[in-house]
Amino acid sequence: MNRHDEPRKMLCLDRVKPWAVAGLTLTGLWFAPFVSSAVLSNQPATAPAILSDTVFAPTSFWYRPIPNDAPLHDMSSAFVAEFIRQKKTFYGTVSINLTAYASPVYVVPRDQPTVRVAQWACFPQFGLDRSLAEQWSAVPLPPYAIPAAGSDSELTVYQPSTDSIWEFWRMRKAGGQWEACWGGQFKKASLSDGRWPGIYGTTATGLPFLGGQVTAEELRRGEIRHVIGITLVETESYSHFSWPAKRSDGYNPKKVANRIPEGLRFRLDPTINVDKLPMHPVGKTIAKAAQKYGFVVWDKGGAITLRSQNPRSYTAAGLPDPYPALFGKTQSYDILNGFPWDKLQFLPHDYGLNTRP
């Protein structure tokens, strides 16, 4: 499935905005059980863990730091040049998607009333998937939930008490009935390796939003403790992808050399002193995570982008948008200005597959 990313002119109109643990104010519970007062008061990186640190098994690739002496891909230099080419060609920046093409995440309690979500055939030639009817038969979706803006209309529901995640793509309400084109239900998330079971999930690679989106809580804390998902524009053919991806929507019919496969991991050179870089503080937090945990190519779109937890998860529940305080007057497409993209290091194909604990 071809996915798109928030275009620059939309970003010019859109301002800063955040993650998604909004969930529960209207049902009597907010994200306070998951975020300490120290996090909300901008304490340093020693602050306690927050919800996005431990959605999947602790051994998942999402949470495993990359050793400084990790081997590099034989084509690392060529892939860096390809990344720089795409950045220059497509808007000249690496942006952060916020209100569009980034999923709201509604965190709900055990007693959240459920609704049925139907599947609609946005690709009629493929028909309907019978399993989705069962997976979406009882979704604990808050009544105020709103999907992301943009044509992908993503939405995520996370219920820690049942260890379950629901993702939706092209979600809409028709005649009072919620329906979506694709997604799934992810059971026993905390015991999993952090990849969608089977053919399900919204991203092209089968990697869940909850693994790789950046959250406002993490940015307040000043530390991101997981791999960050990144979208490229031109990727290697769908027949060639790297673990942890389970699939790909890459397209390279002319077999152009040095296209980066989906699922490939890369990082910022760990010897760079990020504190001395001329970057926005939020950008520095992302850069430090890029050194420790790196990026994973999880999708293809119209620009090189990261995804932040969508502010609709807060504002739909009547909560304030925390991103203006984090970003200030800086637009989301300028947050990563000063990031030394030429100092990226690509890791080998299927990095981590044979070294899992």
Residue frames as qw, qx, qy, qz and C-alpha x, y, z in Angstrom:
[[0.000, 0.888, 0.460, 0.000, 0.00, 0.00, 0.00],
 [0.419, 0.417, -0.021, 0.807, 1.35, 3.39, -0.97],
 [0.359, -0.769, -0.417, 0.325, 1.48, 5.86, 1.88],
 [0.290, 0.752, 0.064, 0.589, 2.07, 9.56, 1.85],
 [0.502, -0.338, -0.397, 0.691, 3.66, 12.07, 4.17],
 [0.042, -0.875, -0.333, 0.347, 2.71, 15.49, 5.35],
 [0.565, 0.568, 0.172, 0.573, 3.71, 17.90, 2.54],
 [0.400, -0.051, -0.223, 0.888, 5.73, 20.99, 3.33],
 [0.164, -0.365, -0.176, -0.899, 2.94, 23.42, 2.54],
 [0.659, -0.553, -0.455, -0.233, 0.71, 21.60, 5.04],
 [0.674, -0.288, -0.378, 0.566, 3.50, 21.81, 7.59],
 [0.192, 0.244, -0.030, 0.950, 3.73, 25.55, 6.99],
 [0.461, -0.488, -0.223, -0.707, 0.13, 25.84, 8.15],
 [0.829, -0.412, -0.378, -0.021, 0.38, 23.19, 10.86],
 [0.042, -0.747, 0.497, -0.439, 2.17, 23.99, 14.08],
 [0.121, 0.343, -0.841, 0.400, 3.94, 21.81, 16.47],
 [0.746, -0.293, 0.081, -0.592, 1.86, 19.24, 18.28],
 [0.212, -0.577, 0.753, -0.236, 2.39, 15.74, 20.30],
 [0.118, 0.095, -0.987, -0.056, 1.94, 12.14, 21.26],
 [0.539, -0.173, -0.545, -0.619, -0.95, 10.31, 22.16],
 [0.271, -0.172, -0.891, 0.322, -1.38, 8.85, 25.51],
 [0.300, -0.257, 0.033, -0.918, -4.27, 11.26, 25.84],
 [0.322, -0.182, -0.913, -0.173, -6.71, 8.70, 26.16],
 [0.369, -0.379, -0.843, 0.097, -8.49, 8.83, 29.28],
 [0.031, -0.025, 0.328, -0.944, -9.54, 12.15, 30.70],
 [0.541, -0.122, -0.207, -0.806, -13.11, 11.83, 29.56],
 [0.803, -0.213, -0.527, -0.179, -13.37, 8.40, 31.16],
 [0.654, -0.745, 0.033, -0.129, -11.78, 9.48, 34.41],
 [0.790, -0.365, 0.276, 0.407, -8.14, 8.59, 33.70],
 [0.356, 0.893, -0.235, -0.143, -5.46, 10.60, 31.91],
 [0.792, 0.379, -0.411, 0.244, -1.85, 9.66, 31.22],
 [0.290, -0.765, 0.418, -0.395, -0.82, 10.53, 34.78],
 [0.907, -0.303, 0.285, -0.069, -0.50, 6.83, 35.74],
 [0.891, 0.286, 0.120, 0.331, 2.12, 6.47, 33.02],
 [0.426, 0.604, -0.106, 0.665, 4.01, 9.77, 33.29],
 [0.528, -0.474, -0.454, 0.539, 5.52, 10.98, 36.54],
 [0.056, -0.974, -0.163, 0.145, 5.42, 14.59, 37.73],
 [0.469, -0.555, 0.384, 0.570, 9.18, 14.69, 37.12],
 [0.448, 0.257, 0.643, 0.566, 8.62, 14.07, 33.43],
 [0.116, 0.842, 0.483, 0.211, 5.96, 16.78, 33.21],
 [0.248, -0.943, 0.023, 0.221, 8.30, 19.28, 34.84],
 [0.578, 0.764, -0.262, 0.121, 11.07, 18.77, 32.29],
 [0.649, -0.622, 0.429, 0.083, 13.46, 16.79, 34.44],
 [0.150, 0.634, -0.694, -0.306, 16.64, 15.40, 32.83],
 [0.654, 0.234, -0.646, -0.315, 17.19, 11.99, 31.28],
 [0.123, 0.128, -0.907, 0.382, 17.32, 10.26, 34.66],
 [0.580, -0.054, 0.177, -0.793, 13.53, 10.64, 34.97],
 [0.582, -0.002, 0.788, -0.204, 11.48, 7.44, 35.43],
 [0.155, 0.107, 0.849, 0.494, 10.28, 5.30, 32.58],
 [0.476, 0.291, 0.120, -0.821, 7.13, 6.28, 30.68],
 [0.809, 0.258, 0.420, -0.322, 4.58, 4.25, 28.77],
 [0.703, 0.665, -0.195, -0.160, 6.29, 4.35, 25.38],
 [0.059, -0.667, 0.741, -0.040, 9.46, 2.80, 26.85],
 [0.207, -0.176, 0.953, -0.136, 8.00, -0.68, 27.35],
 [0.725, 0.205, -0.016, -0.657, 5.07, -1.49, 25.06],
 [0.870, 0.266, -0.395, -0.131, 6.75, -4.62, 23.67],
 [0.916, -0.288, -0.134, 0.243, 9.09, -7.23, 25.17],
 [0.323, -0.872, 0.253, 0.269, 12.25, -5.71, 26.72],
 [0.597, -0.227, 0.615, 0.462, 14.30, -7.83, 24.30],
 [0.562, 0.739, 0.371, 0.031, 12.59, -6.29, 21.26],
 [0.591, 0.255, 0.169, 0.746, 14.86, -4.61, 18.73],
 [0.043, -0.874, -0.242, -0.419, 13.00, -1.37, 19.51],
 [0.499, -0.856, 0.071, -0.116, 14.72, -1.07, 22.90],
 [0.887, -0.204, 0.117, 0.398, 18.18, -2.52, 22.28],
 [0.041, -0.899, 0.261, 0.349, 21.02, 0.02, 22.07],
 [0.822, 0.533, -0.130, 0.155, 23.45, -0.34, 19.18],
 [0.749, -0.448, 0.085, 0.480, 27.02, -1.05, 20.37],
 [0.038, 0.876, -0.236, -0.418, 29.50, 1.64, 19.39],
 [0.160, -0.462, 0.782, 0.387, 31.58, -1.00, 17.61],
 [0.737, 0.371, 0.511, -0.241, 28.67, -2.48, 15.64],
 [0.459, 0.007, 0.635, 0.621, 29.61, -3.58, 12.12],
 [0.320, 0.559, -0.005, -0.765, 28.55, -1.36, 9.23],
 [0.787, 0.496, 0.349, -0.109, 26.93, -2.24, 5.94],
 [0.629, -0.029, 0.434, 0.644, 29.33, -2.72, 3.02],
 [0.225, 0.569, 0.449, 0.651, 27.29, -0.08, 1.19],
 [0.280, -0.709, -0.441, 0.475, 27.02, 2.34, 4.09],
 [0.191, -0.398, 0.169, 0.881, 28.74, 5.21, 2.27],
 [0.036, -0.189, -0.683, -0.705, 26.61, 4.69, -0.84],
 [0.234, -0.648, -0.723, -0.046, 23.42, 4.62, 1.25],
 [0.251, -0.622, -0.246, 0.700, 24.43, 7.84, 3.04],
 [0.074, -0.176, 0.408, 0.893, 24.90, 9.51, -0.35],
 [0.155, -0.401, -0.778, -0.457, 21.48, 8.21, -1.44],
 [0.260, -0.687, -0.594, 0.330, 19.88, 9.54, 1.75],
 [0.182, -0.504, 0.015, 0.844, 21.44, 12.98, 1.19],
 [0.005, 0.081, 0.635, 0.769, 20.23, 12.92, -2.45],
 [0.203, -0.582, -0.762, -0.200, 16.67, 12.25, -1.37],
 [0.270, -0.667, -0.391, 0.573, 16.81, 14.93, 1.30],
 [0.120, -0.347, 0.243, 0.898, 18.00, 17.52, -1.25],
 [0.066, -0.181, -0.742, -0.642, 15.51, 16.39, -3.89],
 [0.358, -0.593, -0.677, -0.248, 12.42, 16.26, -1.68],
 [0.326, -0.893, -0.243, -0.195, 11.95, 19.57, 0.17],
 [0.370, 0.610, -0.404, 0.573, 15.53, 19.83, 1.43],
 [0.338, -0.488, 0.499, -0.631, 14.65, 18.78, 4.96],
 [0.384, -0.173, -0.904, 0.071, 13.79, 15.90, 7.27],
 [0.383, -0.406, 0.012, -0.830, 10.49, 16.82, 8.88],
 [0.058, 0.074, 0.895, -0.436, 8.34, 15.55, 11.73],
 [0.339, -0.381, -0.626, -0.590, 4.76, 14.61, 10.87],
 [0.109, -0.024, 0.589, -0.800, 2.24, 15.79, 13.42],
 [0.559, 0.231, 0.369, -0.705, -1.47, 16.18, 12.63],
 [0.830, 0.425, -0.098, -0.348, -1.36, 14.25, 9.35],
 [0.797, 0.375, -0.465, 0.089, 0.35, 10.95, 8.49],
 [0.150, 0.291, -0.766, 0.554, 1.12, 10.32, 12.17],
 [0.494, -0.395, -0.747, -0.206, -1.16, 8.19, 14.30],
 [0.459, -0.548, 0.261, -0.649, -3.14, 9.38, 17.30],
 [0.458, 0.001, -0.869, 0.187, -2.85, 6.82, 20.10],
 [0.561, -0.507, 0.018, -0.654, -5.74, 6.50, 22.53],
 [0.268, 0.150, -0.881, 0.361, -4.76, 4.70, 25.72],
 [0.616, -0.373, -0.225, -0.657, -7.84, 3.23, 27.36],
 [0.380, -0.344, 0.725, -0.459, -8.75, 1.50, 30.65],
 [0.078, 0.033, 0.995, 0.049, -10.04, -2.05, 30.99],
 [0.249, 0.529, 0.733, -0.347, -13.65, -0.91, 31.34],
 [0.159, 0.366, -0.292, -0.869, -13.68, 1.21, 28.16],
 [0.719, 0.401, 0.440, -0.357, -16.91, 0.35, 26.28],
 [0.382, -0.152, 0.731, 0.544, -16.28, -1.37, 22.96],
 [0.580, 0.585, 0.041, -0.565, -17.58, -0.77, 19.45],
 [0.792, 0.203, 0.514, 0.260, -17.44, -2.80, 16.27],
 [0.082, 0.689, -0.362, -0.623, -15.26, -1.43, 13.49],
 [0.842, 0.421, 0.333, -0.063, -16.12, -2.69, 10.01],
 [0.447, -0.262, 0.523, 0.677, -13.73, -3.08, 7.09],
 [0.542, 0.745, 0.150, -0.358, -14.35, -1.15, 3.91],
 [0.806, 0.162, 0.396, 0.409, -12.81, -2.13, 0.59],
 [0.045, 0.869, -0.163, -0.464, -10.62, 0.82, -0.36],
 [0.078, 0.429, -0.783, -0.444, -8.94, -1.61, -2.76],
 [0.814, 0.132, 0.158, -0.543, -11.96, -3.45, -4.21],
 [0.694, 0.427, -0.561, -0.148, -9.76, -5.79, -6.25],
 [0.216, 0.300, -0.853, 0.369, -8.49, -7.36, -2.99],
 [0.604, -0.455, -0.593, -0.278, -11.87, -7.78, -1.35],
 [0.482, -0.711, 0.223, -0.461, -12.31, -8.00, 2.42],
 [0.331, 0.301, -0.839, 0.310, -10.25, -9.88, 5.01],
 [0.675, -0.470, -0.489, -0.292, -12.51, -12.08, 7.14],
 [0.637, -0.210, -0.513, 0.535, -10.10, -12.09, 10.05],
 [0.100, 0.216, -0.157, 0.958, -10.37, -8.33, 10.49],
 [0.536, -0.482, -0.339, -0.605, -14.06, -8.67, 11.29],
 [0.791, -0.414, -0.424, 0.151, -13.10, -10.76, 14.32],
 [0.544, -0.005, -0.266, 0.796, -10.13, -8.58, 15.29],
 [0.037, -0.179, 0.022, -0.983, -12.29, -5.45, 15.19],
 [0.396, -0.492, -0.720, -0.287, -15.48, -6.94, 16.64],
 [0.510, -0.800, -0.308, 0.070, -14.99, -5.27, 20.04],
 [0.511, 0.364, -0.154, 0.763, -12.61, -2.30, 19.95],
 [0.369, -0.686, -0.438, 0.450, -12.34, -0.17, 23.12],
 [0.324, 0.385, 0.236, 0.831, -12.55, 3.04, 21.11],
 [0.069, -0.430, -0.437, 0.787, -13.30, 6.23, 23.06],
 [0.328, 0.752, 0.571, -0.026, -16.33, 8.16, 21.77],
 [0.042, 0.937, -0.066, -0.342, -14.20, 11.28, 21.21],
 [0.624, -0.241, 0.541, 0.510, -11.51, 9.50, 19.15],
 [0.489, 0.817, -0.036, -0.304, -10.53, 11.15, 15.86],
 [0.877, 0.148, 0.213, 0.405, -8.22, 9.66, 13.21],
 [0.397, -0.378, 0.232, 0.803, -5.25, 11.56, 11.81],
 [0.421, 0.760, -0.005, -0.496, -5.75, 14.18, 9.14],
 [0.073, 0.512, -0.737, -0.436, -4.63, 13.32, 5.61],
 [0.727, 0.176, -0.437, -0.500, -5.66, 10.54, 3.27],
 [0.436, 0.148, -0.872, 0.164, -4.21, 7.77, 5.48],
 [0.605, -0.491, -0.027, -0.626, -6.47, 8.62, 8.47],
 [0.547, 0.099, -0.783, 0.280, -4.49, 6.44, 10.89],
 [0.554, -0.593, 0.169, -0.559, -5.62, 5.67, 14.44],
 [0.491, 0.147, -0.815, 0.269, -4.23, 3.50, 17.25],
 [0.678, -0.585, 0.022, -0.444, -5.91, 2.21, 20.40],
 [0.438, 0.293, -0.769, 0.362, -3.76, 0.79, 23.20],
 [0.730, -0.544, -0.060, -0.409, -5.24, -1.04, 26.21],
 [0.137, 0.544, -0.765, 0.316, -2.41, -1.91, 28.65],
 [0.609, -0.230, 0.569, -0.503, -4.75, -3.92, 30.91],
 [0.917, 0.231, 0.280, -0.167, -5.37, -6.45, 28.13],
 [0.465, -0.431, 0.583, 0.508, -1.93, -6.00, 26.54],
 [0.538, 0.494, 0.638, 0.242, -3.62, -5.25, 23.21],
 [0.033, -0.446, 0.225, 0.866, -3.15, -2.76, 20.38],
 [0.545, 0.608, 0.575, 0.040, -5.52, -1.96, 17.53],
 [0.159, -0.374, 0.325, 0.854, -4.34, -0.10, 14.44],
 [0.500, 0.672, 0.534, -0.113, -6.48, 1.36, 11.67],
 [0.251, -0.201, 0.433, 0.842, -5.68, 2.78, 8.24],
 [0.201, -0.196, -0.480, -0.831, -8.07, 4.99, 6.26],
 [0.101, -0.409, -0.828, 0.371, -10.46, 5.04, 9.17],
 [0.204, -0.191, -0.198, -0.939, -13.73, 6.88, 8.83],
 [0.286, 0.297, 0.750, -0.516, -17.26, 7.00, 10.17],
 [0.225, -0.056, -0.615, -0.753, -20.00, 6.25, 7.64],
 [0.588, -0.398, -0.464, -0.529, -23.62, 6.44, 8.69],
 [0.603, -0.639, 0.248, -0.408, -22.61, 6.37, 12.34],
 [0.985, -0.117, 0.086, 0.093, -20.50, 3.22, 11.85],
 [0.206, -0.771, 0.543, 0.261, -16.72, 3.25, 12.27],
 [0.937, 0.287, 0.177, 0.095, -14.87, 1.48, 9.46],
 [0.196, -0.762, 0.508, 0.351, -11.29, 1.19, 8.22],
 [0.719, 0.534, -0.378, -0.234, -9.52, -0.23, 5.20],
 [0.793, 0.193, -0.521, 0.252, -6.71, -2.06, 6.99],
 [0.246, -0.679, 0.470, -0.507, -4.90, -2.55, 10.30],
 [0.691, -0.030, -0.721, 0.044, -5.42, -5.27, 12.89],
 [0.656, -0.699, 0.101, -0.267, -5.43, -6.30, 16.53],
 [0.463, 0.476, -0.659, 0.353, -2.09, -7.01, 18.22],
 [0.805, -0.542, -0.121, -0.210, -2.50, -9.33, 21.23],
 [0.851, -0.414, 0.025, 0.322, 0.08, -9.96, 23.97],
 [0.387, 0.876, -0.138, 0.253, 2.12, -6.97, 22.85],
 [0.321, -0.823, 0.444, -0.150, 4.43, -7.03, 25.89],
 [0.792, -0.234, 0.555, 0.098, 5.53, -10.57, 25.04],
 [0.764, 0.595, 0.224, 0.110, 6.18, -9.87, 21.36],
 [0.645, -0.087, 0.195, 0.734, 9.22, -8.82, 19.37],
 [0.024, 0.646, 0.079, -0.759, 7.45, -5.59, 18.39],
 [0.118, 0.159, -0.654, -0.730, 6.44, -6.60, 14.85],
 [0.687, 0.093, 0.094, -0.715, 2.86, -7.08, 13.72],
 [0.556, -0.020, 0.831, -0.016, 1.74, -10.74, 13.53],
 [0.574, 0.467, 0.660, 0.129, 0.98, -12.09, 10.08],
 [0.358, 0.420, 0.411, 0.725, 0.07, -9.64, 7.34],
 [0.181, -0.871, -0.454, -0.056, -1.53, -7.07, 9.62],
 [0.424, -0.553, -0.061, 0.715, -0.58, -3.58, 10.75],
 [0.302, 0.898, 0.224, -0.229, -0.66, -0.19, 9.08],
 [0.058, -0.779, 0.461, 0.421, 2.91, 0.65, 8.05],
 [0.710, 0.518, -0.397, -0.263, 4.34, -0.81, 4.87],
 [0.326, 0.451, -0.806, 0.201, 6.81, -2.90, 6.89],
 [0.744, -0.380, -0.537, -0.118, 4.46, -4.29, 9.55],
 [0.417, -0.016, -0.511, 0.751, 6.19, -2.27, 12.29],
 [0.208, -0.768, -0.605, 0.019, 3.70, -0.70, 14.73],
 [0.062, 0.820, 0.024, 0.568, 3.35, 3.03, 15.31],
 [0.634, -0.764, 0.024, -0.118, 3.76, 2.56, 19.06],
 [0.873, -0.155, 0.056, 0.459, 7.30, 1.30, 18.52],
 [0.592, 0.113, 0.183, 0.777, 8.81, 4.11, 16.48],
 [0.006, 0.851, 0.254, 0.460, 6.81, 7.30, 16.92],
 [0.330, 0.145, -0.420, 0.833, 8.38, 10.05, 19.04],
 [0.327, -0.724, -0.606, -0.042, 6.27, 11.21, 21.96],
 [0.073, -0.833, 0.062, -0.545, 5.90, 14.56, 23.71],
 [0.764, -0.638, 0.079, -0.061, 6.60, 12.84, 27.02],
 [0.870, 0.002, 0.081, 0.486, 9.94, 11.59, 25.71],
 [0.386, 0.613, 0.030, 0.689, 10.85, 15.05, 24.46],
 [0.408, -0.831, 0.048, -0.376, 9.95, 16.60, 27.82],
 [0.880, -0.435, 0.106, 0.158, 12.11, 14.02, 29.54],
 [0.075, 0.852, -0.478, -0.200, 14.96, 14.80, 27.16],
 [0.190, -0.347, 0.909, 0.134, 15.51, 11.14, 26.25],
 [0.825, 0.215, -0.198, -0.484, 14.01, 8.71, 23.73],
 [0.443, -0.408, 0.794, -0.087, 14.60, 5.08, 24.71],
 [0.758, 0.280, 0.588, -0.034, 13.79, 3.28, 21.48],
 [0.376, 0.080, 0.604, 0.698, 14.52, 3.02, 17.76],
 [0.291, 0.556, 0.144, -0.765, 12.88, 5.79, 15.72],
 [0.606, 0.450, 0.630, 0.179, 10.87, 4.94, 12.60],
 [0.005, -0.558, 0.252, 0.790, 11.73, 6.95, 9.49],
 [0.675, 0.589, 0.435, -0.091, 9.97, 7.28, 6.12],
 [0.288, -0.330, 0.503, 0.745, 11.96, 7.59, 2.89],
 [0.522, 0.539, -0.026, -0.661, 10.68, 8.60, -0.55],
 [0.741, 0.457, -0.432, -0.236, 12.40, 6.15, -2.90],
 [0.593, -0.452, 0.651, -0.141, 13.20, 2.70, -1.53],
 [0.011, 0.277, -0.912, -0.302, 14.45, -0.57, -2.94],
 [0.556, -0.087, -0.613, -0.554, 11.96, -2.96, -4.56],
 [0.728, -0.369, 0.194, -0.545, 9.38, -4.61, -2.29],
 [0.959, 0.069, -0.274, -0.006, 11.05, -7.97, -3.01],
 [0.640, 0.208, -0.424, 0.606, 14.18, -6.86, -1.14],
 [0.366, -0.796, 0.059, -0.479, 13.77, -5.76, 2.46],
 [0.357, 0.335, -0.716, 0.497, 15.66, -6.15, 5.72],
 [0.568, -0.538, -0.602, 0.157, 14.67, -7.51, 9.12],
 [0.228, 0.191, 0.839, -0.456, 12.88, -6.30, 11.25],
 [0.507, 0.245, -0.184, -0.805, 10.55, -5.43, 8.36],
 [0.586, 0.122, 0.787, -0.149, 8.02, -8.15, 7.57],
 [0.534, 0.602, 0.540, 0.248, 7.22, -6.76, 4.13],
 [0.241, -0.359, 0.165, 0.887, 7.80, -3.69, 1.96],
 [0.480, 0.768, 0.400, -0.143, 6.04, -1.36, -0.47],
 [0.264, -0.586, 0.410, 0.647, 9.32, -0.35, -2.11],
 [0.690, 0.654, 0.307, -0.041, 9.28, 0.34, -5.85],
 [0.189, -0.690, 0.492, 0.496, 12.36, 0.38, -8.07],
 [0.843, 0.422, 0.318, -0.095, 11.31, -0.87, -11.53],
 [0.529, 0.803, -0.260, 0.085, 14.37, 0.65, -13.24],
 [0.906, -0.198, -0.150, 0.342, 16.69, -1.04, -10.74],
 [0.123, 0.883, -0.223, 0.393, 18.36, 2.23, -9.78],
 [0.669, 0.108, -0.571, 0.464, 21.52, 1.52, -7.80],
 [0.247, 0.102, -0.537, 0.800, 21.89, 2.17, -4.07],
 [0.520, -0.483, -0.227, -0.667, 18.21, 2.39, -3.22],
 [0.128, -0.304, 0.754, -0.568, 17.78, 1.78, 0.52],
 [0.417, -0.259, -0.846, -0.209, 15.70, -1.29, 1.45],
 [0.551, -0.568, -0.007, -0.611, 12.81, -0.91, 3.84],
 [0.906, -0.399, -0.144, 0.013, 13.59, -2.34, 7.27],
 [0.675, 0.311, -0.299, 0.599, 17.25, -1.30, 7.09],
 [0.522, -0.787, -0.207, 0.256, 18.68, 0.16, 10.29],
 [0.525, 0.471, -0.125, 0.698, 21.06, 3.13, 10.52],
 [0.497, -0.727, -0.307, 0.361, 22.36, 5.50, 13.17],
 [0.131, 0.954, -0.182, 0.197, 24.17, 8.76, 13.72],
 [0.618, 0.363, -0.523, 0.461, 27.92, 8.32, 14.29],
 [0.656, -0.665, -0.349, 0.074, 28.17, 7.79, 18.08],
 [0.611, -0.160, -0.133, 0.764, 31.40, 9.80, 18.30],
 [0.062, 0.598, 0.226, 0.766, 29.61, 13.05, 17.36],
 [0.157, -0.247, -0.562, 0.774, 29.22, 15.49, 20.28],
 [0.015, -0.653, -0.668, -0.357, 25.54, 16.28, 19.88],
 [0.293, -0.787, -0.363, 0.403, 25.55, 18.90, 22.64],
 [0.274, -0.478, 0.227, 0.803, 27.85, 21.07, 20.51],
 [0.250, 0.358, 0.699, 0.567, 25.65, 20.91, 17.41],
 [0.156, 0.097, 0.055, -0.981, 23.70, 24.07, 16.44],
 [0.293, -0.303, -0.829, -0.368, 20.33, 22.37, 16.87],
 [0.558, -0.475, -0.052, -0.678, 16.99, 22.92, 18.57],
 [0.338, -0.368, 0.762, -0.412, 16.85, 21.10, 21.95],
 [0.857, 0.164, 0.325, -0.364, 14.18, 18.74, 20.61],
 [0.733, 0.591, -0.332, -0.062, 16.41, 17.99, 17.64],
 [0.085, 0.585, -0.757, 0.279, 19.29, 17.16, 20.00],
 [0.651, -0.154, 0.618, -0.414, 17.10, 14.71, 21.90],
 [0.890, 0.395, 0.081, -0.214, 16.29, 12.97, 18.62],
 [0.494, 0.693, -0.518, 0.084, 19.94, 13.02, 17.54],
 [0.236, -0.490, 0.775, -0.321, 21.08, 11.35, 20.78],
 [0.804, 0.078, 0.499, -0.313, 18.50, 8.61, 20.30],
 [0.766, 0.607, -0.167, -0.128, 19.72, 8.25, 16.72],
 [0.194, 0.645, -0.717, 0.177, 23.17, 7.51, 18.10],
 [0.375, -0.288, 0.792, -0.387, 22.07, 5.06, 20.77],
 [0.632, 0.238, 0.689, -0.262, 19.14, 3.25, 19.10],
 [0.165, -0.100, 0.680, 0.707, 19.19, 4.46, 15.50],
 [0.565, 0.305, -0.030, -0.766, 16.48, 4.67, 12.86],
 [0.434, 0.119, 0.879, 0.159, 14.58, 1.96, 11.01],
 [0.253, 0.113, -0.449, -0.850, 13.10, 2.52, 7.54],
 [0.287, 0.238, 0.863, -0.340, 9.46, 1.62, 8.16],
 [0.445, 0.702, 0.516, -0.206, 7.57, 3.26, 5.30],
 [0.366, 0.135, 0.437, 0.811, 7.66, 5.10, 2.00],
 [0.093, 0.815, 0.484, -0.304, 6.06, 8.49, 1.40],
 [0.413, 0.842, 0.200, 0.283, 6.32, 11.89, -0.24],
 [0.058, 0.850, -0.361, 0.380, 9.11, 13.27, 1.97],
 [0.562, 0.080, -0.702, 0.430, 11.71, 12.06, 4.45],
 [0.434, -0.595, 0.053, -0.675, 9.91, 12.23, 7.76],
 [0.132, -0.008, -0.881, 0.453, 9.68, 11.03, 11.32],
 [0.432, -0.569, -0.533, -0.454, 6.30, 10.55, 12.99],
 [0.045, -0.181, 0.592, -0.784, 5.36, 12.18, 16.26],
 [0.001, 0.442, 0.874, -0.201, 2.37, 11.03, 18.26],
 [0.005, 0.522, 0.468, 0.713, -0.53, 12.97, 16.79],
 [0.045, -0.075, 0.413, -0.906, -1.89, 15.85, 18.93],
 [0.582, -0.252, -0.357, -0.686, -5.46, 14.79, 18.22],
 [0.620, -0.214, -0.737, 0.167, -4.99, 12.16, 20.90],
 [0.218, -0.222, -0.487, 0.816, -4.88, 15.03, 23.37],
 [0.199, 0.062, -0.042, -0.977, -7.11, 17.66, 21.84],
 [0.502, -0.227, -0.669, -0.499, -9.91, 15.21, 20.99],
 [0.543, -0.404, -0.695, 0.244, -10.09, 14.43, 24.72],
 [0.225, -0.929, -0.205, -0.212, -10.21, 18.10, 25.67],
 [0.705, -0.513, 0.044, 0.487, -6.55, 18.27, 26.71],
 [0.115, 0.909, -0.221, -0.335, -4.03, 20.94, 25.66],
 [0.841, 0.484, -0.115, 0.212, -1.60, 20.33, 22.84],
 [0.652, -0.668, 0.125, 0.337, 1.85, 20.06, 24.50],
 [0.758, 0.256, 0.234, 0.552, 3.90, 20.63, 21.36],
 [0.180, 0.899, 0.042, 0.396, 3.92, 24.45, 21.22],
 [0.504, -0.828, 0.245, -0.031, 5.76, 24.52, 24.54],
 [0.833, -0.207, 0.391, 0.333, 8.30, 22.01, 23.21],
 [0.628, 0.414, 0.370, 0.545, 8.84, 23.46, 19.75],
 [0.164, -0.570, -0.076, 0.802, 8.36, 27.15, 20.50],
 [0.415, 0.720, -0.032, -0.556, 8.33, 29.17, 17.30],
 [0.062, -0.408, 0.816, 0.405, 10.22, 26.51, 15.35],
 [0.790, 0.225, -0.173, -0.543, 8.25, 24.71, 12.64],
 [0.896, -0.173, 0.403, -0.068, 8.29, 20.92, 12.61],
 [0.845, 0.481, 0.042, 0.230, 10.26, 20.86, 9.36],
 [0.252, 0.800, -0.357, 0.411, 13.03, 22.96, 10.98],
 [0.746, -0.617, 0.198, -0.153, 13.43, 21.03, 14.25],
 [0.913, -0.123, 0.248, 0.300, 16.16, 18.82, 12.77],
 [0.424, 0.858, -0.159, 0.241, 18.11, 21.64, 11.12],
 [0.123, -0.779, 0.576, -0.212, 21.78, 21.19, 11.99],
 [0.900, -0.165, 0.397, -0.074, 21.54, 17.39, 12.18],
 [0.018, -0.623, 0.679, 0.388, 24.71, 15.99, 10.55],
 [0.896, 0.260, 0.195, -0.304, 23.00, 13.66, 8.07],
 [0.608, 0.633, -0.479, 0.006, 26.30, 13.13, 6.28],
 [0.045, -0.478, 0.807, -0.343, 27.52, 11.34, 9.44],
 [0.881, -0.076, 0.123, -0.451, 24.98, 8.52, 9.25],
 [0.032, -0.385, 0.920, 0.063, 26.13, 4.90, 9.48],
 [0.817, 0.041, -0.229, -0.527, 24.07, 2.12, 7.92],
 [0.541, -0.352, 0.739, -0.192, 24.03, -1.25, 9.63],
 [0.014, -0.162, 0.916, 0.368, 24.24, -4.61, 7.84],
 [0.598, -0.107, -0.490, -0.625, 21.26, -6.24, 6.15],
 [0.778, -0.366, -0.487, -0.154, 19.05, -8.02, 8.73],
 [0.189, 0.420, -0.574, 0.677, 21.02, -6.39, 11.54],
 [0.424, -0.273, 0.516, -0.692, 19.96, -7.88, 14.89],
 [0.846, 0.029, -0.281, -0.452, 18.24, -10.94, 13.44],
 [0.847, 0.074, -0.504, 0.152, 20.91, -13.39, 14.53],
 [0.318, 0.234, -0.562, 0.727, 21.93, -11.59, 17.71],
 [0.548, -0.536, -0.133, -0.628, 18.57, -11.50, 19.50],
 [0.252, -0.414, 0.733, -0.478, 18.74, -12.49, 23.19]]
